[in-house]
Structures are given as C-alpha cells and as structure tokens.
Amino acid sequence: MNTSQASKEHLKPNRLSSSIYSCLAIALVFNSHLEEFYPYTWLAGDGLLGNSMFFFLSGWGIAVSWDSTKRSFTEYCLRRLQRIYPSLILAVFVLHWLPKTLWKTLNIWENLELFVYPTSFTYIKEIIPGYLILFLLLSSNWIRFWKPIVLALSATYFGWYVAMFDLVVNSPSLGLVPEPFHSLYYAAVMIAGAAHGKRYFPSLGPFWFAMFTVVLYLLAKFGITFFRGGWLFPVLHLLCFVAVCLSFFQMDRIANTINPNKLAANVMLFIAAMTLEIYVVHSMLIELNWIQRWQLSAVVSIPLLAVFTLVIACFFQRICSKVRFV
C-alpha cells in the first residue's frame, strides 16, 4: 500500500465506531423531543449535541467521499438531495399532511415550505445551505483555510450575540436564541468535520479530555436551564463544538471499550443506516393527537414510541432507498 492509499485508509473509520457515533447522536435528538413525556422537561436533552454530531459526521463523510469521486455540481446536489427528500416528503405526507388534512388549509407556498424548504426540521433546514458551502470549499480547495473561516463565523456569531444580548441573557431555552446563532454554529461544525476528513484538522487531545469537555458542556447546560444563565450560550456552543470534535476522534477507542456482541453491533448498524428516517418520523409522530393523548408513564410510553418510530422509519427507508437520481 502506497502513502496515498495508507492516508485514505487512515481516514476510514471502523464501521462499528461510526455507527455508534450515529446512534448516540440520534438517541440525543430523539430524547430532546420528549418534553411532554417526562415528568421534568429538563430530562429531554440534548438536541444541540446530537444535531452537532450529525453535522460533523456529514462534513467528514462528504470530504472523504470527495477525494474518491469528483462530481459535478449537479451530481453532487442530486446525490445529497436524494438521501434527504424522498424520506422527508413521504414522512410529512403520511404522518403530518394527511392526518391533519392540511390540503384544506395550506396554499401552494405553504406546502412548498412544508415539504421542500425550509421545513420545520432543524437538521434539514441547516444542512441544505451547508451542502452548498462545502461544495464551494471542496471544489476550490478553500477547505484548507478552514481555521480562518471558522474564526470568521465565530466572530459573526459573537456579533449577533452582543446585538441580541438583552433577548437571550435571561433565556433558559436555546429555542429563544435567534436563528443566525444556529446557522453560524452548525456551518462551523460542518466545516470542521470536512477539514478533519481532508486531514487539515488532526485528532486532538486524549480520551479523558474529550469526556472532561462533555462534562463541562453539561454543567453549562445545567446553568442555563436552572439559573436562566443565557449569558452562557456562547460558552455552551464552544464546549459543544469541542466535545463533538473530540468525541469523533475517540470513537474507535470507545467502540473497543464497549466491545458489543454481534447482535448489539448489528442493531447499531441497522439503526445507523436510517438515522434520517428516525429523526423525521419521530418528529412527526409526537405531533399526532392519539400519541399526545397517551396516559402512560414515561417508562412505558418512551420505549413504545421508540418501537413505533423504528418500525415506521424502517418501512420508509426501504421504500426511499429505491429512489435514485444519479
């Protein structure tokens, strides 16, 4: 194996370790939507961390794929969109549009917003412009300047924070943070993932430091939730950024530490293959009236909802996997 081949092999993660990373991310996102199911709403976390993991993984995967196959802008976009939109359209149509008889009330533009863009899904709303940004950076090789780009995004982020300080300083919820905060932050995470995929962003820090960063992140979240410490939002985003990067670098070690048996490994591989469908289906299911009327304890309702989500997501994924644009 020559040096170039060895480099590419180094970039390929253990399939199980990347699946564990995806499963952790979707578990966090799933849990973040369960405020109505828990006796204490603060138990429903942590969507910011889970979404960030997906953005880093997406940027990394696109960058690694870019080195193996160069595609035109049209091919690149179609390849990205065919992974998202068949599942999105099917889930919204079956689980939202039909049950709520929205054809009676929505006009054509409202339907486009619902099915196409921006949609109500944070990941999809942010990932579409992220795809365009990554194509520009990869095709021009500007990704090698990822550090000043991320710093520029961070400077803009802090500018927005200062301008909106009075709004967010006493806020206990990320939902009250203006949209530009999230857009700038997720773009930075995605670019960092792509930089790692191109080997411009080396592995940083030992395993203990990754875990220490996660603990600091949770403490910042605790401060915001219970002490209305909105001034901690920039710290929270910074710690989340570092935690996501470091945890990705340590995934192989975590996989070896967990060392799951064959059945558990296959289950994680199965779930990792349909994380998008799980995310979309789950977001739709919790809005259905018959699920909201469940009079069950969290111990029963959450596992039951997880089973419903997995079954429907698997069905949708099997259907949509047959859709091919390129």
Helices and strands as residue ranges (DSSP letters): H 3-11, H 15-32, G 41-43, H 47-68, H 73-92, I 93-97, G 102-104, H 108-115, H 122-139, G 142-145, H 146-163, H 165-168, G 174-176, H 179-197, H 207-227, G 230-232, H 233-249, H 251-258, H 262-272, H 275-285, H 289-292, H 298-320
